Amino acid sequence: MSPSTKLQRLLTTTLSLATLLPSFAADWPNWRGPNQDGSTTAKNLPAKFSKSEAVKWAVSVPGMSASCPVIVGDKVFLTAPVASEQKLVGLCYDANSGKELWRKAISDGLRWDDRSNMANPSPSADSERVVFLFSNAQLAAYSHSGDELWKRDLTQSHGAFGTQWTYGSSPLLDNGKLYLQVLQRNETFEFQGFPKGTPGKDMASYILAIDPATGKDLWKVTRPSDAVSESLEAFSSPVITTHEGKRTLLIVGGDCITGHDADTGKELWRSPSWNSEKIAHWRLVPSVTAGGGFALACAPKKNPVYGFKLSSQGLTEPAWTSDSKEVSSDVSTPLFYEGSFYVLDSDRKAISRIEPATGKVIWRGELPSRAKLEASPTAADGKIYCMNFWGEVFVVKAAGDQFELLHTADMGDGSKPSGNDQSVRASIGIAQDSLFIRTQDKLYRIGN
């Protein structure tokens, strides 16, 4: 074989592999995307769109929840409540056409309170399976073709989740493990007529690693906290990041943030409590966001955002603390994108671009939103996408030294919910150079 022929074959093989690689990078396998920070490398995303412009497809969903669309390969996964049947279902759609491919009724039930429903945790998927978790501790794994791989009732082994409001933490498939976080009250109680926790079971907060192939526990690590009452509870989700070659599991709630060895769950570092007064109602919602060598944790109720070094060990003070009047988030999880953190203030309807190492505010802008925003921002292709309770989407330019609003699109059904179970709270998924937007009654695929 001549050198030129060898070179030609090598180039052909390289180009063939290059066409295959983006298919993995194009996935959105969990609620915060492939990097677990709300961002991806997708390109050619629309800056302007509407319910009739740049719509590849739109499909009705059987019920609304805060569960985000998860996209792997040519499949879109979602959870939903079916109110007429009092069922909680896992759904699979064709990513190319929007056609519903299968629907699995995984559990009976609907809601425990008027603010949410038990289909709020987002799915997590890899190339082999998708995992669905519901707030009543029902956990199940399916193949992409809809075959049940295993199913568990976690109340039998670990007890019912002991959170006052409906449990909403999402599972995470990462590097051959399935991670669950349960930060809960340390005793059983009753709220709005529903018992919380299981008498006789250990009510300590914990992190659980499960073998995704079998559904069996790999390890369970207690996650202690000196918080009290509702402040022990968190609706955040586990996040894993790589820093200096080490995979670190980040957990926030119970008035502090902790870093753990992702292989064993061993605690490596933790922050002091940011609730020195032991206020009892500081439940926590935003997950950790990591990037640029730092982890961001948001204290609740219009309190500060804290930056921590990912190289921390032992008891760790924050590297910086935000001015809570300028940068705060009670619900939305921050975004890390192209070297900056972006913090969406749900109550003030404002978004801030933050320098990771110092917490310096590069810019801050107010969104022209007519409703509260609780969905977390996502980003790609130089654009940040935020959505409010009514289904209004705001497109913000990510780069530059000043806030710039590029577009506003009303994708909702016309209803004007103000905080109940009918509010749009699902973050926008980004995959295959498209936006996947879940509103009150629809799932849209938007793309150029």
C-alpha positions as CSV (number, residue, x, y, z in Angstrom):
1,M,0.0,0.0,0.0
2,S,1.5,3.3,-1.0
3,P,2.0,6.1,1.6
4,S,-0.6,8.3,-0.1
5,T,-3.2,5.4,0.0
6,K,-2.4,4.9,3.7
7,L,-2.9,8.6,4.4
8,Q,-6.1,8.7,2.4
9,R,-7.5,5.7,4.5
10,L,-6.4,7.3,7.7
11,L,-8.1,10.6,6.8
12,T,-11.3,8.7,5.8
13,T,-11.3,6.8,9.2
14,T,-10.7,10.0,11.1
15,L,-13.5,11.9,9.3
16,S,-15.9,8.9,9.9
17,L,-15.1,8.9,13.7
18,A,-15.5,12.7,13.8
19,T,-19.0,12.3,12.4
20,L,-19.8,9.9,15.3
21,L,-18.4,11.8,18.2
22,P,-20.8,14.8,18.2
23,S,-23.8,12.4,18.8
24,F,-22.6,11.9,22.4
25,A,-21.8,15.6,22.8
26,A,-25.2,16.5,21.5
27,D,-27.0,14.6,24.2
28,W,-28.7,16.2,27.3
29,P,-28.6,13.2,29.6
30,N,-29.8,14.8,32.9
31,W,-31.5,17.9,34.0
32,R,-28.4,20.1,33.9
33,G,-27.0,18.7,30.7
34,P,-23.8,16.9,29.6
35,N,-21.5,19.0,31.8
36,Q,-23.9,19.1,34.7
37,D,-23.6,22.9,34.7
38,G,-26.6,23.9,32.4
39,S,-24.5,24.3,29.3
40,T,-23.5,22.4,26.1
41,T,-21.5,23.0,22.9
42,A,-24.5,22.9,20.6
43,K,-24.4,25.4,17.7
44,N,-26.8,27.0,15.3
45,L,-29.5,27.6,17.9
46,P,-32.3,30.0,17.1
47,A,-32.2,33.4,18.7
48,K,-35.7,34.1,17.6
49,F,-38.6,31.7,17.6
50,S,-42.3,31.4,18.6
51,K,-45.1,28.8,18.7
52,S,-45.2,29.0,14.9
53,E,-41.6,29.9,14.0
54,A,-38.6,27.6,14.0
55,V,-40.8,24.7,15.4
56,K,-39.6,21.3,14.3
57,W,-42.4,19.6,16.2
58,A,-44.8,20.1,19.1
59,V,-46.6,17.4,21.0
60,S,-49.1,17.4,23.8
61,V,-47.9,15.9,27.2
62,P,-50.3,14.1,29.6
63,G,-49.6,16.4,32.5
64,M,-47.3,19.1,33.7
65,S,-44.5,19.0,36.2
66,A,-41.1,20.5,36.9
67,S,-39.4,17.5,35.2
68,C,-37.1,18.6,32.4
69,P,-36.8,16.8,29.1
70,V,-33.8,14.5,28.8
71,I,-32.4,13.7,25.4
72,V,-30.0,10.8,24.5
73,G,-29.6,9.8,20.9
74,D,-32.9,9.8,19.1
75,K,-35.0,9.6,22.3
76,V,-36.5,12.2,24.5
77,F,-37.5,11.1,28.1
78,L,-39.9,12.8,30.4
79,T,-42.0,12.2,33.6
80,A,-45.5,13.3,34.0
81,P,-48.6,12.9,36.2
82,V,-51.8,11.6,34.6
83,A,-54.5,13.3,36.8
84,S,-57.5,11.4,35.3
85,E,-55.9,8.1,36.2
86,Q,-54.0,9.1,39.3
87,K,-50.8,7.7,37.7
88,L,-47.2,8.7,37.5
89,V,-45.7,7.8,34.2
90,G,-42.3,7.7,32.4
91,L,-42.5,8.8,28.7
92,C,-40.3,8.3,25.6
93,Y,-40.7,10.4,22.5
94,D,-38.9,10.2,19.1
95,A,-36.5,13.1,19.0
96,N,-36.9,13.5,15.2
97,S,-40.7,13.5,15.0
98,G,-42.1,14.1,18.5
99,K,-44.1,10.9,18.3
100,E,-44.7,9.2,21.6
101,L,-43.0,5.8,21.5
102,W,-43.9,4.4,24.8
103,R,-45.5,5.3,28.1
104,K,-45.0,3.4,31.4
105,A,-47.3,3.8,34.4
106,I,-44.7,3.3,37.2
107,S,-46.7,4.3,40.3
108,D,-50.1,5.3,41.5
109,G,-50.4,8.8,43.0
110,L,-50.4,12.4,42.1
111,R,-49.6,15.0,44.7
112,W,-49.0,15.7,48.4
113,D,-49.6,19.5,48.3
114,D,-50.9,22.2,46.0
115,R,-47.5,23.5,44.9
116,S,-46.2,20.5,43.1
117,N,-46.8,16.9,42.1
118,M,-44.8,13.7,42.5
119,A,-43.5,13.6,38.9
120,N,-41.1,16.5,39.6
121,P,-37.7,14.7,39.5
122,S,-36.2,14.7,36.0
123,P,-35.1,11.4,34.4
124,S,-31.5,10.6,33.9
125,A,-30.3,8.5,30.9
126,D,-27.2,7.0,29.3
127,S,-26.7,5.1,26.1
128,E,-28.3,1.9,27.6
129,R,-31.1,3.0,29.9
130,V,-33.2,5.7,31.4
131,V,-34.0,6.0,35.1
132,F,-37.2,7.5,36.5
133,L,-37.7,8.5,40.1
134,F,-40.8,9.8,41.7
135,S,-41.4,11.7,44.9
136,N,-43.0,8.7,46.6
137,A,-39.7,6.9,46.4
138,Q,-40.6,4.7,43.4
139,L,-37.5,4.1,41.2
140,A,-37.4,2.3,37.8
141,A,-35.0,1.7,34.9
142,Y,-36.0,1.0,31.3
143,S,-34.1,0.3,28.1
144,H,-34.5,2.8,25.3
145,S,-37.0,0.5,23.7
146,G,-39.2,0.5,26.8
147,D,-38.3,-2.8,28.4
148,E,-38.3,-2.8,32.2
149,L,-34.9,-3.5,33.5
150,W,-35.6,-3.3,37.2
151,K,-37.9,-1.5,39.6
152,R,-37.6,-0.6,43.3
153,D,-39.8,0.8,46.1
154,L,-37.1,2.7,48.1
155,T,-39.5,3.0,51.1
156,Q,-38.9,-0.7,51.8
157,S,-35.2,-0.4,52.2
158,H,-34.7,3.3,53.2
159,G,-38.1,4.7,54.1
160,A,-40.3,7.3,52.6
161,F,-38.7,10.7,51.9
162,G,-39.2,13.0,54.9
163,T,-39.6,16.4,53.2
164,Q,-42.3,18.9,54.1
165,W,-43.0,19.9,50.5
166,T,-43.0,17.3,47.7
167,Y,-39.5,15.8,47.2
168,G,-38.0,17.0,43.9
169,S,-34.3,15.9,43.8
170,S,-33.4,14.3,40.4
171,P,-31.3,11.1,40.1
172,L,-28.0,11.2,38.3
173,L,-26.3,8.6,36.1
174,D,-22.6,9.2,36.0
175,N,-19.6,6.9,35.2
176,G,-21.4,3.6,35.9
177,K,-23.2,4.7,39.1
178,L,-26.7,6.0,39.8
179,Y,-26.7,8.7,42.5
180,L,-29.6,9.8,44.7
181,Q,-29.6,12.5,47.3
182,V,-32.1,12.5,50.2
183,L,-31.7,15.5,52.5
184,Q,-34.7,15.3,54.8
185,R,-36.1,16.0,58.3
186,N,-34.5,13.8,61.0
187,E,-37.9,12.6,62.4
188,T,-41.2,11.5,61.0
189,F,-44.0,14.1,60.9
190,E,-47.3,14.9,59.1
191,F,-47.9,17.8,56.7
192,Q,-51.3,18.7,55.1
193,G,-52.6,15.3,56.1
194,F,-49.8,13.3,54.6
195,P,-47.3,11.3,56.8
196,K,-43.6,12.1,56.0
197,G,-40.9,9.5,56.6
198,T,-41.4,6.0,57.8
199,P,-41.6,5.1,61.5
200,G,-38.9,2.8,62.5
201,K,-36.6,3.7,59.6
202,D,-33.4,5.8,60.0
203,M,-34.4,9.3,59.2
204,A,-30.8,10.7,58.7
205,S,-30.1,12.4,55.4
206,Y,-28.1,10.3,53.0
207,I,-26.4,9.9,49.6
208,L,-27.1,6.6,47.8
209,A,-25.1,5.0,45.0
210,I,-26.9,2.3,43.0
211,D,-25.7,-0.1,40.3
212,P,-27.7,1.1,37.3
213,A,-27.5,-2.4,35.7
214,T,-29.1,-4.2,38.6
215,G,-30.8,-1.6,40.8
216,K,-28.9,-2.8,43.8
217,D,-27.3,-0.5,46.3
218,L,-23.5,0.0,46.0
219,W,-23.1,2.2,49.1
220,K,-25.1,4.6,51.3
221,V,-23.4,7.4,53.1
222,T,-25.0,9.5,55.9
223,R,-24.8,13.2,55.2
224,P,-25.0,14.9,58.7
225,S,-26.0,18.5,59.3
226,D,-26.6,20.7,62.4
227,A,-29.6,22.4,60.7
228,V,-33.0,22.2,62.3
229,S,-36.5,21.3,61.2
230,E,-37.3,22.3,57.6
231,S,-33.8,23.7,57.1
232,L,-32.6,20.1,57.0
233,E,-34.5,19.6,53.8
234,A,-33.2,20.2,50.2
235,F,-34.8,19.9,46.8
236,S,-31.4,20.3,45.1
237,S,-29.9,17.4,43.1
238,P,-26.4,15.8,43.2
239,V,-23.7,17.2,40.9
240,I,-20.4,15.6,39.9
241,T,-17.5,17.6,38.5
242,T,-13.9,16.8,37.6
243,H,-11.2,18.9,39.1
244,E,-7.5,18.2,39.0
245,G,-8.3,14.7,37.7
246,K,-10.6,13.9,40.6
247,R,-14.3,13.2,40.3
248,T,-16.1,15.1,43.1
249,L,-19.7,14.8,44.2
250,L,-21.2,18.1,45.3
251,I,-24.2,18.2,47.7
252,V,-25.9,21.3,49.0
253,G,-28.6,21.6,51.7
254,G,-28.9,21.5,55.5
255,D,-27.4,25.0,55.6
256,C,-24.1,23.9,54.0
257,I,-22.3,22.5,51.0
258,T,-20.2,19.3,51.1
259,G,-17.7,17.8,48.6
260,H,-17.4,14.0,48.4
261,D,-15.4,11.3,46.7
262,A,-17.6,10.3,43.8
263,D,-16.4,6.7,44.0
264,T,-17.0,6.1,47.7
265,G,-19.2,9.0,48.9
266,K,-16.6,9.8,51.5
267,E,-16.8,13.5,52.6
268,L,-13.8,15.5,51.6
269,W,-14.8,19.0,52.7
270,R,-17.7,21.0,54.0
271,S,-18.6,24.7,54.6
272,P,-19.6,26.1,57.9
273,S,-23.3,26.7,58.3
274,W,-24.7,29.9,56.6
275,N,-27.6,29.8,59.1
276,S,-25.9,30.7,62.4
277,E,-29.3,31.8,63.8
278,K,-30.7,28.3,63.2
279,I,-33.7,29.6,61.3
280,A,-36.0,26.6,61.0
281,H,-37.6,27.2,57.5
282,W,-34.5,27.6,55.3
283,R,-35.3,24.7,52.9
284,L,-32.9,24.8,50.0
285,V,-33.7,24.4,46.3
286,P,-30.8,25.3,43.9
287,S,-28.2,22.7,43.2
288,V,-24.5,23.3,43.2
289,T,-22.9,24.6,40.0
290,A,-19.2,24.0,39.4
291,G,-16.8,25.6,36.9
292,G,-13.5,27.5,36.7
293,G,-12.2,25.7,39.8
294,F,-15.0,26.9,42.0
295,A,-18.4,25.6,43.2
296,L,-21.3,27.9,43.7
297,A,-23.9,27.4,46.5
298,C,-26.9,29.6,47.0
299,A,-28.3,30.2,50.4
300,P,-32.2,30.5,50.4
301,K,-34.6,33.3,51.0
302,K,-32.8,36.2,49.2
303,N,-29.5,35.4,51.0
304,P,-26.0,35.4,49.5
305,V,-24.4,33.2,46.9
306,Y,-21.1,31.6,48.0
307,G,-18.0,30.6,46.0
308,F,-15.9,27.7,47.2
309,K,-12.6,26.3,45.8
310,L,-13.0,22.8,44.4
311,S,-9.6,22.0,45.8
312,S,-10.9,22.5,49.4
313,Q,-10.2,20.1,52.2
314,G,-11.8,19.8,55.6
315,L,-13.8,22.7,57.0
316,T,-13.8,25.3,54.3
317,E,-14.7,29.0,54.4
318,P,-16.1,30.5,51.2
319,A,-13.6,32.2,48.8
320,W,-16.1,34.9,48.3
321,T,-19.6,35.9,49.3
322,S,-22.0,37.9,47.1
323,D,-23.9,41.0,48.0
324,S,-27.4,39.4,48.5
325,K,-29.1,42.6,47.3
326,E,-27.4,42.2,44.0
327,V,-26.8,38.4,43.5
328,S,-29.1,35.8,45.0
329,S,-31.2,32.8,44.0
330,D,-33.9,31.1,46.1
331,V,-35.0,28.5,43.5
332,S,-33.1,28.6,40.1
333,T,-29.8,26.7,39.9
334,P,-27.0,28.9,38.5
335,L,-25.4,28.3,35.1
336,F,-21.7,27.9,34.2
337,Y,-20.9,28.8,30.6
338,E,-17.7,29.7,28.8
339,G,-15.8,30.8,31.9
340,S,-18.6,32.6,33.8
341,F,-21.3,31.8,36.3
342,Y,-24.8,33.2,35.6
343,V,-27.2,33.5,38.5
344,L,-30.9,33.9,37.9
345,D,-32.7,35.7,40.7
346,S,-36.2,34.2,40.7
347,D,-37.8,36.8,42.8
348,R,-36.2,40.0,41.3
349,K,-36.4,38.6,37.8
350,A,-32.8,39.5,37.1
351,I,-29.7,37.6,35.8
352,S,-26.1,38.3,36.7
353,R,-22.9,37.3,35.1
354,I,-20.2,36.4,37.7
355,E,-16.5,36.0,37.7
356,P,-15.8,32.6,39.2
357,A,-12.6,33.3,41.2
358,T,-13.8,36.6,42.8
359,G,-17.6,36.8,42.6
360,K,-17.2,40.1,40.8
361,V,-20.4,41.0,38.9
362,I,-19.5,41.6,35.3
363,W,-23.1,42.6,34.4
364,R,-26.6,42.4,35.8
365,G,-29.8,42.7,33.8
366,E,-33.5,42.7,34.6
367,L,-35.7,40.5,32.5
368,P,-39.0,42.0,31.2
369,S,-40.9,39.1,32.8
370,R,-44.5,39.4,33.9
371,A,-44.2,36.4,36.1
372,K,-41.8,34.7,38.5
373,L,-39.0,32.6,37.1
374,E,-38.1,29.3,38.8
375,A,-36.8,27.2,35.9
376,S,-33.0,27.2,35.8
377,P,-31.1,28.9,32.9
378,T,-29.4,26.9,30.2
379,A,-27.0,28.0,27.5
380,A,-25.2,27.2,24.3
381,D,-24.2,28.9,21.1
382,G,-23.5,32.2,22.9
383,K,-27.1,32.4,24.2
384,I,-28.8,31.9,27.6
385,Y,-32.4,30.7,27.7
386,C,-34.6,31.4,30.7
387,M,-38.4,30.7,31.2
388,N,-41.0,32.0,33.5
389,F,-44.1,30.6,35.2
390,W,-46.3,31.5,32.1
391,G,-44.0,29.9,29.5
392,E,-42.4,33.1,28.3
393,V,-38.8,32.4,27.2
394,F,-36.1,35.1,27.4
395,V,-33.0,34.8,25.2
396,V,-30.0,36.7,26.6
397,K,-26.6,37.2,25.0
398,A,-23.9,35.4,27.1
399,A,-20.8,37.3,26.0
400,G,-19.9,41.0,26.4
401,D,-19.6,43.4,29.3
402,Q,-23.2,44.5,29.3
403,F,-26.6,42.7,29.6
404,E,-28.3,42.3,26.2
405,L,-31.8,40.8,25.7
406,L,-32.0,39.2,22.3
407,H,-35.5,37.9,22.1
408,T,-38.7,37.1,24.1
409,A,-41.0,34.3,23.0
410,D,-44.4,33.4,24.6
411,M,-44.5,29.6,24.4
412,G,-47.2,29.1,27.0
413,D,-50.8,28.0,26.7
414,G,-52.1,31.5,27.6
415,S,-52.8,30.7,31.3
416,K,-51.3,33.0,33.9
417,P,-50.5,30.8,37.0
418,S,-48.9,32.6,39.9
419,G,-47.2,29.9,42.0
420,N,-49.4,26.7,42.1
421,D,-48.9,23.3,40.4
422,Q,-49.8,24.8,37.0
423,S,-46.7,27.0,36.8
424,V,-44.0,26.3,34.2
425,R,-40.8,25.3,36.0
426,A,-39.0,22.9,33.7
427,S,-35.7,24.0,32.5
428,I,-35.0,24.0,28.7
429,G,-33.0,21.1,27.4
430,I,-30.5,21.7,24.6
431,A,-29.5,18.8,22.2
432,Q,-29.1,18.1,18.5
433,D,-28.8,21.8,17.8
434,S,-32.3,22.3,19.1
435,L,-34.2,23.6,22.2
436,F,-36.6,21.2,23.9
437,I,-39.1,23.3,25.8
438,R,-41.8,21.9,28.1
439,T,-44.7,24.3,28.8
440,Q,-48.1,23.8,30.5
441,D,-49.4,21.3,27.9
442,K,-46.8,20.9,25.2
443,L,-43.2,19.7,24.5
444,Y,-41.6,21.7,21.7
445,R,-38.5,21.0,19.6
446,I,-37.2,24.4,18.4
447,G,-34.4,24.6,15.9
448,N,-33.1,26.3,12.7
